[in-house]
Amino acid sequence: MDVPASTPGYTARDAARLLDEPAKRGGRTPYERDRARVLHAASFRRLSAKTQVVGPGTDDFVRNRLTHSLEVAQVARDLGKALGCDGDVVETAALAHDLGHPPFGHNGERALNDAALEIGGFEGNAQTLRVLTRLEAKTFDHSTPPPRSLGLNLTRAVLDACAKYPWTLDDAPQVPLGNNDDPSWRVRKFGVYADDLPVFWWLRDGAPSAARCLEAQVMDLADDIAYSVHDVEDAVVAGRFQFDAVSAEPAGVWTAVRDWYLPQADDAVLESALKRLAVLPEWPDRAYDGTRIALARLKGLTSALIGRFCSATEAATRARHGAGRLTRYAADLVVPEDTWTEIAVLKGIAAHFVMRSDERRELLLRQRAVLGDLVGALAAAGPDALEPTFRQDHTQAVDEAARLRVVIDQVASLTDPSARAWHARLCGR
């Protein structure tokens, strides 16, 4: 496959697909076609009813997984293009980065991982790869019976850019993942299940072991930037937090930062980071009262913080790698330590005032019970209880482990409201 001249820095191997496709009219690059496929995917639409931080439907302003993904995509595209990456490669990876998230966000991940421990666990990023290369209905390989779904049949460069954790469960380190009813909870983040290894090895062909391409690093940082800034914004608008509250009770914020993000950071380093942010001209000097001018000030802060973090990273990366086009494995993203600390402080603010609040404890337990009950009920009910797409997968599964994976796929595909509705229908409460 020839790569159009509009994608310098990328090779024919980067533009290859699992199943070769004839060129189409219109002059679009392979990566523009990939972006359109993700935007039109059913799993992308479902993100509108999946939890970001505050549950969907609780407020007309706060974000859900869909709006979060769109914002991550914008940050990633701007930063990636500034470094020389193809804008559509990094944007598509950012649009797709949460497609594997189940209902109820990271709390749902925990519930499904518990339910799937005997078959290799559950991980949102591994599920994203599964959605992109198997579960989405777009392309089938008819060369051998029965026809095999190849999902969206994206290019190697885009799939590799989606690989936030390019390793298996066996090679995965343990990391903290926020949950206020068990602050010591640790998870193993990985990017592929055992039965998806063939496509994983294909997309990683030629890549250094366990290394992430530059586009994946840009996507990952854009995710961190977006949710660190926007989660604070949502917390303010939802009435969970005012900016003067940090100085009133910093110990709780610092504890959240150490528990979830920077285990070794001491108070002085975190306090210094907060002071750097608080002297920004855009940092609010009065309580948020819901008026239009207050909202404008808050949006001004959001814009300033995103610009601050991206500019610092672009400058540091250029200082190490020089000018010119940076793509794939030609460079690594360089994020200054001060920038990481400032991002972690913002994430700690949202964690302390929203995600670790006492009122969420019972909610988290209920959410995990809903998903655990659903997996048990669907596993017992058999294929007739599943949606037609998953029913066929269940029928073709070769053993109990494969059938349980199909049940996990079904539950992970649900939105927050549909998970509750299925639970009411199948479990009677």
N, C-alpha and C positions, 0 to 999 in steps of 0.2 A: 504494500500500500504506500503510495506517495504521500508525503506530508506537505500540505500547502505552504507556500512561501510565507504566509502570515503567521506561521508558528516557528520562528527561529528558536534554536536552543532545544528542539525536540526532534527525535529521530522517527524513522518508520516503525521501529520496535515500540516506541512510546505510543504511537497511534494505533497499534495493532489491537484487535478485538479477539475474544475467545472464538467467535465464529465470524469469519471474514464477511463483510457486507459490500455490495456493489456501491460505487460512488453515486451520489444523488445530485440532482441539479440544484442550483441555488447558491453554490459557492461557499457554503458553510464549512468551517473547519471541523475535524472530528470532535474537537472539544466543545465547540458550540452545539453540536448535535447531542453530546453527552449532557450538557447543561439543560437543554430542553427536555430530555428524557427524565431527568430527576424532577424538574418542575411539574411535569405531567403525571408523575407516579402517584398511585393511590396512597402509598405509605407517606408521601410528603403531605398530602392533604390531611391525613389523619393527625399530623402533628398539631393542628389547630385545636385539638381537644385533648392534648396531653400536657401534664403539669410541667412548668418550668420551675418556679419557686412557689408562688401563690397559685392555687389550683385554678384551672380554666373555668370561666363563668362567674368567678367571685367578684370581678371588677371589670369594667369596660376598658380600662386603661392598661392594666398590667399585662405582662407578656405571657405567651404560651410557647410551646416548643417550635411552632411554625414561625411566629414573629421573631423569636430568638434566632432561629436558623437564618432568616433573611438578613438580620442585622450582622450576624457572624460573617455571612457571605459578603456583605458590603465592606466590612473591615478587612477581610482576607483579600478581597480583590484589589483594594487600594494599596495595601502593603505589598502584596505579591507583585503587582505591576511595577511598583517603585523599585523593586529589586531585580526585575527582568523576567519574572515568571509569566507564563501565559495566563491572562486574567480569567479565562474560562476554566482552566484546570483548577486553580485554587478556589474559585467561586463555586464550582460544582462540588468539590470536596466539602466545602463548608455547608452548602445546602444539604448535602447528604449525611453530614456527620452524626446526626441524631436519629436517623431513620430506624435504627434498631432499638431505640428506647421503648420500654414497655409502659403501660399505664403507671401513674404515680411516680414518675421520675426515678431517681436513684433508689428510693425506697422500694419501688417495684422491681428494680434489678435485684435487690437483696432477696426479695420474696421468691423470685423465679430462680435465682441461684440456689437457694435452699431446696427448692423443689426438684432441681436438676442436678444435684450433687453427684448422683450415681452415673450420670451420662456425660460428665465433663463440665457441668455448671452452666451458668448463663452470664453473659457479659454483653453490654449494649453495643460495644464496638465490633465484637465478633458477630453479633446479630445484624449489624449494619452491613457487613460483608455478605452475610447470608441473604439479606433482603435484596441487595444490589445484584447478586450473581445467581440467585435461585428463586426467591419467593415472589418478586415482582413479575407480572405477566407482560412480556414484551417480545422475547426472542426464544425460539426453540431450536434445538439441534435434532433434526430428523434422520440423521445418518444411521442410527441404530434404534430398534424398538426397545421399550416405548420411547417416544420423543422426550428429550431432556430439556428442562427449562434452564436457560442461561440468564435469567433475570433481565436486566436492562442492556446487557452486552456492552458494557462501557469499555473505553480504551484502557490499556495498561497504565498509562500515565495518571489517569483520573483515579482508577482503583488504588494505585499505589499512594496517591495523595490522600486517600481516605484512610490509609493504614496508620492510625494513631498509635497503635501498639502492635508492631509487626513481629509478633512472636506467639508461640502457643502457650497454653496454660502451664505446661511443665516448665517453661522458661520464664514465667511471669513473676516479678517481684511483688511483695505485699505492700500495699499503700493504704493510708487512711481514707475513708470515704464518709462524708458527713452524715451523722444520724444521731439525733439528740437523746434517744433512749439507750444508746450504747456508744459513748464517745470513744471507746477503745476499739471499736469494730474495724477490722482490716479486710481488704479485698485483694484479689489478684486480678490485675487488669491485663487482658490479652486480646488478640485480634482475630482469632480463627478457632473454630471447633474442628475436631478431628475429621469429621466427614466432609469438611469444606477445604481440606488441605490441598487437593489437586489444583483448584483454582487459585489458592493462595500461593503455591509454588510457582504457578504460571505468572501471576502478576509481579512476584518478587524476583523473577528470573533476571540475573545480572546485578541485583541490588546487594550492597554489603550487608552481611548478617546483622540483624537487629537494628540497622540504621534506618532512619526515616529520611525520605527525600525532603528537599527544601519546601516544597509545596505543602507537604503534610505538617511540617513544623510551623509554617505560616498559618495554616488552618487551625492548628492546636492553640497557638498564641491568640489568634483572633477570637477563639471560643473563650479563653481566659479573660481577655480584655472585655468582651461583650458582656459576659455574665457578671464580672466584677463590678462594672459600671452600672449596668442596667438593673441588676438585682437590688442595688442600693436605691436607685431611682424608684423602682417599684415598691420597695419597702417604705419609702417616704410617702409616696402617693397613697399607699394602702393604709397609712396611719400607724405603721409599726415602729417608726423611727424618726427622730429629729436629729439634726447634725450636732446639736449641743450635748446630746446624750452620750456621745463617745467620751468626751472629757469628763463626764459625770461618773461613768463606770468603765474605765478603760480595761480593768483587769479581766472582765468577761470577754471582751473583744480579743485581747492578747491570748487568752486561753484557747479561744476558738481558732485563732490563727495557728497556734502551735499544735493543737489537736489534729487539724485537718490539712494544713498547708506547709508551714515552715516549722518543723519540730524543734529546731535548734535556735530559733530566733529569740533573743532576749528582749526585755521590755524597752531598753534604751534604743535599740535598732528600730523597733516598731513605732515607738513614740516619735523618733526622728522622721520616719516615713510619713506619719500622720501630719506632723508639723509642715513638711514640704507641701503636702496637699492642701492643708488648711490656709496657707498663705497665697494660694492661687487667687487671682482676681475674681474668678467665677465661683469660688467656694461660698455657699450661702452664709450670710451674716444675720439672718433672722429666721424664725420658724416658718415652715411651709404651712400655708393656710388655704390651699386649694384654689386661689385666684389665678387668673390668667398670667399675671406678671410673675407670680411665684413659680408657676409651671415653666414659664419662659426662662427664669433663672436656673431652674433645675436642668432644663434641656441644654442650657449654655454650659453648665458644669459637665454634663455627659459628653458633649462635643469636645470640650477642652481636654478632658481626661483621655479620651480615645486618641486625639491628636498627640498628646504628650507621650503616651506609651508607644505609639507607632513611630513617631519621629525619633525617639531615643533608640528604638530597636533598629530602624533603618540606618541611623548614623553609626551605631556600633557594628552592624554587619558590614557596612561599607568600609569602615576603618580596618576591619580584618581582611576582607576579601577584595577590596578595591572596586573600581568602577567596572562597568560592563554588565552583560546579561548573566544573571545567576539563576540556574535552573537545576532541577533534579538532584544529582549528587555532586554538583560542582561546588557547593558551599553549604555551611550550616548557619542557621539563624543565630544571631548573637543578641541576647537580651541582657541589658545591664542589671547587676544585682540590685541596685536601688529601684529599678523598674519592677522587678519581680516582687520586692518587698512592698512597694506601694500597691500593686495589684492584690497581693495577699491581705493587706490591711483592709482594702475595700471588701474582699470576699469574707474576711472575718467579721466585718460589721454586719453584713447580710446574714451570716451564719448565726451570730449571737442574737440578733434582734428578731430574726424570723425563723430560721431553720432549727435553732436550738431552744426556741421558746417553750415553756412548759405546756402551753395549750396544744402544741403539736404532738406531744407524746402519745396521747390516746389516738389521735388521728393516724399516726404512723402505724400503730399496732393494728388498727382496723383495716387499713389499706393492705397490709401484708396478709392479714387473715382472708380478705376478699380474694386475693390472687392465689393463695395457697389452697383455699377451698375450691376455687375454679379449676385448678390443675387436677385436683383429686376427683372432682365430679366429672370432668371431661374424660379423664383417663378411664374411669369406670364405665362411662356411658358408651364409649366406642365411637366409631366414625360418624354415625348418624347425627350426633350432637354438634359436629363441626361444620364450618362453612364449606361449600363445595370444593374450593381450591385445596383446603387442608384435608378434606375427606378423601380426596384422591391420593394425596400424599400418604395418609394413614393406611389406606388399602394396599398401597405399593410397598409399605415399610416391611423390612425383612425380619425384624425381631422387636421385642418389647422396648428395648432402648430406643430404637428408631421411632417407634410409635409414640413414646413419651416425648421425644424431641419435636414431633409434629404437634402434640398438644401444647408444648411450650411455645412453639411458633404461633399457634392460634391465639393464645392468651397474650403474648407479647404484641400482637398486631392490634389489639383492642385499644380504644381510647379510654380515658378515665370514665366518662358516662356509660359507655357500652360495657365496660368491665363490671360496673355496679349493676347494670340492667341484667347482664348474663348471670351474675351472682344471685340476684333476686329470683330469676326464673329457674335456675338449676339447683340452687341451694335453699330456696324457700325463705330467705331473709335478706 
